[in-house]
Amino acid sequence: MPFDPSDSSAARPDAEALRQASLRASWARDRRVGRRRVALRWLVWAFWRYGLPLLLVLVVAASVATWIRSAAQASQRAPRFTVLPAPPAPGNTPPASTESTPARQEP
């Protein structure tokens, strides 16, 4: 249906109808925004009430499991430090056999 400028009702809507349509659109938007804000408040509340404690428990459990696993692997490995006897000093070489050394006499 083409636009007919001679038809005054089609060219200009009624002021009251325009006001009612604007109010309906505003109220509908207001309800949508209100529902969205309430949903966001519930999500934030649920996160602080349940999500954050659950997240902290999971982080602590993962840390403990990692620590236990690393401790178990460390016990299966070879020791980190090997104790070796110190080499004798160059001027302090002990005698080759104890039989050639005379017995010590006490005074």
Contacts in CASP RR format, 6 or more apart in sequence:
PFRMAT RR
TARGET T0000
AUTHOR 0000-0000-0000
METHOD contacts of the structure
MODEL  1
MPFDPSDSSAARPDAEALRQASLRASWARDRRVGRRRVALRWLVWAFWRY
GLPLLLVLVVAASVATWIRSAAQASQRAPRFTVLPAPPAPGNTPPASTES
TPARQEP
3 10 0 8 1.000
4 10 0 8 1.000
5 11 0 8 1.000
88 94 0 8 1.000
95 101 0 8 1.000
END
